[in-house]
Amino acid sequence: MELLLIVGLPFLGIFLPVLFERHGRLACSLATAVAPLLGLGLLLWLAPRLLAGELLVVSQPWLPQLGFNLSLRLDGLSFLFALMILGIGLLVILYARYYLSEREPIGRFFAYLLLFMGAMLGVVLSENLLLMLTFWELTSLSSFLLIGFWGKRSDARKGARMALAVTGGGGLALLAGILLIGHMVGSFELSVVLASAEVIHAHALYPVALVLVLLGAFTKSAQFPFHFWLPHAMSAPTPVSAYLHSATMVKAGVFLLARLYPAMAGSDLWFQLVALTGLTTLLFGAFMALFQNDLKGVLAYSTISHLGLIVLLLGMDSQLSNVAAVFHIINHAIFKASLFMAAGIIDHETGSRDLRRINGMWKYMPHTAVLAMVASSSMAGVPLLNGFLSKEMFFGEAVQHALLGSFFNWLIPLAATVAGVFSVAYSLRFIHSVFFNGEPVNLPKFPPHEPPRYMKLPVEVLVFLCIVVGMLPAYTVAPVLAVAAQASLGGALPEYSLAIWHGFNLPLMMSCVALVGGTLIYVAHKPMLRWYEGLPELDAKEMFEQGVERLVLGAGWVTERLENGSLQRYLALLLLSALVLTTVTLAPMPQLVGERPLTPLDGITALGMLVLAASGVLTAIFHRQRLISLLILGVGGLLVALAFARFSAPDLALTQLVVEVATIILLMLALYYLPSVSPPESTSLRVLRDFCLAGAGGAMIGILAYGVLTRGYDTSIAEFFLANSISGGGGTNVVNVILVDFRGFDTLGEITVLAIAAVGIIAMLDGLRMINPTCDPQGRRWAWAKNPLILMTLSRLLLPLALLISAFIFLRGHNLPGGGFIAGLITAVALALQYIANGVAWMEQRMPLNYQRMAGAGVLIAGLTGLGSLIFDRPFLTSAFGHFELPLVGEFELATAILFDLGVYLTVIGATQMVLVNIGKLALSPPASKEIH
């Protein structure tokens, strides 16, 4: 329950900032902080159990047949990330309260922030990989909202689109990788996956699954060559950068690598792909950070470099390198979040992020300068700060890896030293250019000054952690690091030391070289800047936009070749494609016809087939006379209903009958606004084409039907439903039990789509004004707003009877032909008859029903029925039934499926009436002078 609350609290709190925004920014901020504060309290309450080595797992079946369960897991690694997400999230909320201006919708911003926080908590606390992937995609969507928060700015919109496209594409690759992992081990539960390393590595699909998973991780963590989205996401507000791009979202990729490390690591392919990608990203990001003139650009590329460092450590595939990676995840989140906040303060108070303009800030903002310099020193790896400790561990592991002997292994310590040199250089540039280096140049806001007191508090807390962790690691971070690294390794921890001093050794020498070399490079960086500015400019954003534009142009070219506005052409291409695919699929079959003899044809069946065929031919002949063709088509629908009844399918017969009536009414309303006769529009060649396609399509369907009917049904699943309908679903009507129990999830999806489609239709009809015809094709004028007296009288008498039949059909549906869908259509047709006979105004006055709410209530009732089963630890939409006895009534059966059927009933009525009534309302406007014949 605690884990569910930790994940769910941010989602439950999304509406609080929006509701409290009207009461002031302080109230809005406090309301926002409630959910993460409670979540952090729950997490710290569970901390003693985690630090004692306990693993907390809760699981609730959701879709067990698909392996999708609501499973949550709290171990050392997820505890560490949840602690960062909630802790830094609270600091960001406090910071954002002062950063955002009074004119900006802070309630909406905090709602987006809580949505992202909940998604990230879901990622790190998921035990089920499919559940984790669901939250993974939600992080991409919520980060899109946050990056594009300043939607009026072009750079914000483009940066958000780029981030969504890259991380969303990686998410699709990750989906494929997770499905392959589930296929290999037979489960999506992490406990099973992490214990199946040998099975995964021995499987032939391991390389494919590894590449797909790495694509998801690399795109999320901005690894080369997918790094380009992160610098352009800096157009987001600085609280977003401090939270998403230093402590949480970009850490999701390295979290995935650390989480799946016991199952996927340990192979040469892992080392080659992960280590090489991390090494390239480490060097590239460090090099590019030195030449950025945008303050947040420096921090963005330095983030890319440090993420590459973490990925490289995980790719080096040793126990100590894994510990070092987890340690640097902690340290980087602390000093980089504080640096982004400091950069935001400078931007907030000066109005600029240009390093060539914001000089000499020590004079104006000494307190902020001290905080930023300490955080920058930690980023550079200066001793007695937290960044130095993990950087030393990195250097030490690079040296140990080099001792393995291969030439590539010796490149790692060399590249680590070079990256350290550039890290010191861009950190020095950050410090010197911003806080010293003369006086500011043409600042939009001058003179700058210190921000409000509590805006600096989050930075002070994080900088304090930089110092405390750097000087007292064994008393601060050691316990959390130990349990997190142990969870990532999936086994016992190696021996390691968090001591500040390890004596004079090669890692210390590498640190000294980095400090001295970085200082020298910064001293000589101006000529390097001029050299860099002389290089050809490659704008990743422009390249991405051009790629998207070319993709759109290509899609337009294909669309123009396929789509010319002719429905005949679309249907012809569809039929031709179906014929070709079916022929190619069936061609290898040695024999199409089975051994089973066909049922003898009797006279009644033959007559029905002839009438049905005649209705089809006559519909095609009279298709230009729309009303006549519609009546003939209705005959075909009625014959289909009779065919269902003839072959013992009463449920289908009832459904077909009421669907046919509802469809005829809908088409009649639509035809009211169309010409009664359509002009000829087919050439002789097109008629020949259509005739050939229709003949070939009919022949193909006939051949397929003959092939199916001459084969037995030994492999059919019908036997399962027949055998389990009563024992499993408590009903003798197998069709209804399938709809509300065995395949209830399908039905829930279908009624949801039905409700959405109805809402879409009325949205399209909103504001539509049609020209009402005033006479029939023969010129006889129609009466306006007059209802036939006989129809009015009969319809009012029939309504109670129809509702009674509908209730009877609904209540008996679980055991006899009927159910919510058929009953809903009967009620809908009865109500539609009242609208036709009495008019919309008369009905709205006497039966003011809100069909939108009715459809929504139906979907909600059906969904809540499914959720109710979770309370009793049963899979989603599991129904229960029992037999009860009442005086006079006797024994009767009740099943929870009737509540689900009630949701179907209400949705069908609401959706059907939404469409019919709103089309009918188009005729309420006075007739136009223009007549339609």
Steps between C-alpha positions, in 0.01 A plus 500: 500500500787736582658451157168561327459823695852618418430460127139615513529809720645729226221394263237562768653840574499622139177696547606673824724768344235582240233533771718706736647730234217747554604531867848626419838364400596403855183293549551343158860404584404358839218297344743365241749397768246292695515191277883474466542581870269216601671271250842590638376435852376154401829427324706600805269293720591197289870591498604291805359187339681576174830574672466169683499326161128430468338488158142632485283372215125536457314352205144515378388303192379727222524318168664173603457343156721775358739501794397857588463530877483798734824406673717742697848441639701692757864400533815702551520629141136605476525651850794716390323628188170555680689697765654723232169541315307604810776689681623707207139533384407678822795735460399573141145582611634756749738640239234525228270697730743794470635432150175518304355844450165615629354489150573132442251222586691350790216259580526338159878484531482321835234262364737402218782465752298263720398299195865456409595421860240225518615357167864490614404335828308243299808430286736442792253310721354267238555129546324418173687603185182577306380722784839671502472559126158660549646749747805540274283630218312722744831666593551586132153650472519697825852626421364618164246712689767639733761574233235672288349687795588833339300398195500846343874468440606318184812353660292351783257336259776363281706381796199320647419335167859388457520353850170316453599364159840370611398357837170373359684316223730350760195397697371301203835321476487432873150354461630253244798414723281439804265279299801294389624472859156382611501248217842370601433455872124449495419791732516877520554505877840642593557234764482235229692698238791587731532135601507381136832640381622164368177442308515846343867478402458154350202602288547577131299823536727642773695733263179639351338551841816665636523746211131593533524554876816707456328717240231581755756577769735701276228723355362576846844578647615705200786273398687562176367513228160566665637782714379793290155529657627589847670838423191613309277401791668780697231732367289365786471699825805446720307305769423249224868481403605459862253217551470318169839553344726446798328290766214299353403456134847464352582267788222265388726355231787427738248367752382252237860389436563463873169320554552243223873470570479154666299361208653669194862580593794264503547448125752637252216662309389688813854630555548600137169682459460658843862587572569639153182709501574633850863579412400688184230695683736582788760654270259669262292661773809624690651648185178674389428643846815714486386690191142584596414865559160424649516439875251215487669372185819444699305310763309301236814370330667438834193293594544301178865441589427385856222271377755352261732448797231305685419291191871429449530378859203269453646379172836416656310212657674453832353511847702803608417693184131437574544641852681801355217554248235499772712735713541746213124489431450635853774761480408623154136549597606710798752735342330528160157585646661770712688636197185520288322683781792740535495557124128568523558757775757677285267497199209615718691796643695607189263409218778325308681164480778620268842436657640792301264741677442375854843584641600622843203356689715459814457868559121489478410147616774379738285244682381338177857513370633298794231237459556468125878483538479219754264303272724566198804384695316180586424452130870550423603241759672726752601315820277510811187519282274213400587512131864429584420169670307344215745643248782330691311173493453544126870563445586201716271269304636634171852412613396153617328438168814602313696231682293236317740553212318587177578820312141624527510460875795740519296757314252517787731657765643730232153612393394533864791735566424707189134525600611604850718772348208643303271466802732724700529739206127556447444521877765773521340680209165487679652648816729760345278623217191542717636628830821677400639602158425872529164674495169383347425600141158637397292297741120520452467534878755726669620513764442135598452404863456197721173309452235460771628318806307180455584475131859428604403248767482198263844589363637531852364158596655333196835676537505403867455139387791541257724597791368254760508201264844601380645527852297238690395239244501210744251678729270637229474320169665165580188307616286611206784434255553152639139384466460667158816347358414161645158512332659601171758222517245244606741347746762569763694825499872509423740660742535873446595806700339843518800651678608845389869407493634184340861603485708594199383281215420513129136620539624791715757581234225496236297743714801731530557484125133583444513800735825639357415418139150645531643823642748528213232434240274764649785751500545434128134449419446826307705389198319168519167687501601687184601170340170343598302792360678447168368147471197434275186558703287191558170586664340179625164671533503617139615157380221337698240746366623443146477125552145533626415728207641249249305225670181705472571573132561131435177410676321764294640354179381151593160637606455683170569176313250305708239755605317702236167550677325211325333250730475257208876505460561438869263204504655363182851517648376343822333209320795450267744491794279253689476275193874502439591434865242224535612333179868513597418359846281216376714404199738269693209295642498150348122467526241770556194278536463286812357151544184597687180488287280806479159515667226418249324809363128521579239703318453774763872564524532507121213751475662723763832487313331597175317794661822613669690479171220684322508781757872541441460512122204739518689729740780526245252562214304773685798649686447843339147519649606522859170444679409195292846349539481557876167314523637209296812497717276474806347186351849350485558589865175334604592187301832484685311516833275218383806298397642536851171384647480213249840368608440523876665834577218695671732751665649593165157512343369743763812712474484510120132593509532799735827612339326493162216720629737748665718512188203561270386790721851647500534468122156651447601804704820532300323456166260779592778749427622330183351499152248219453662399172874504437631572149693237300871530573657176375653452157462173312859404582443565870180295493697212350768536766245504780318201353822298483601594855155423638490168322850404612425610857176302510672195356779525758252526790307204361815289469607588853155423638497167318844414634396580856166321485660180371738479794436380853503710815734291716731796564219746570494680836121467505528184708681692773227763520224241494666300778574800725205730439305384805787407732715801417248769412179383664291529185347265244504760220852436376504804270418741782744332740774541240420870459480593868743250653743304282555789255383780726813703439423504126145614571627775731725622221219485247252704705775750574566539128124528440470784753807678360367467145166648603672794671708551187190502280316759707817710511509497120131584484536790744431823319414324173216662305337300223265615226172323564313368196145636460357255248539146375654404162160544331469858626236437766559727797562353845315611809731687742515403869183289495487148640257229383225461756472121462875455543501731803219305667639155426858590598391619843312177556791290379768667717407331833464167323839540331665595829340198670632271224840664530509437875391140445770444235758661727419299814488163331810553287737296716301181453282555193539698177536868584736718698600860546595569139173374349290660776683829454430501127131422560474792740691724260268412211194560721632844599593578140142423399379757755731764351379421148133501597489789746801715418817593688345787697214284631741227611749735664219662696361171632813284510798732563762227479871583476625232263864605531490437872310177444768365266776613735324342798470175308873481427574598860268233646653233277852606600417515871349153478834376376690687769271351765652157439843636594374564853453126541843418351352375173604598147343808344137446388469161673129450571342326798159337527284327755155356561259669739149432624219742579151435632242463222773548239691184575857426399665731253852578381688829521830573322723806519509482120157665500666822620743480209203437270332807649801705391469357148126577502547865600790555259305361203198719578708811563725462194216409262277785613787749494544433129133472402378800699778730388450410135128558549564842651655615172147518364382746765618807313243665272494368145717684254359655190724275292331173417682172464361246254 
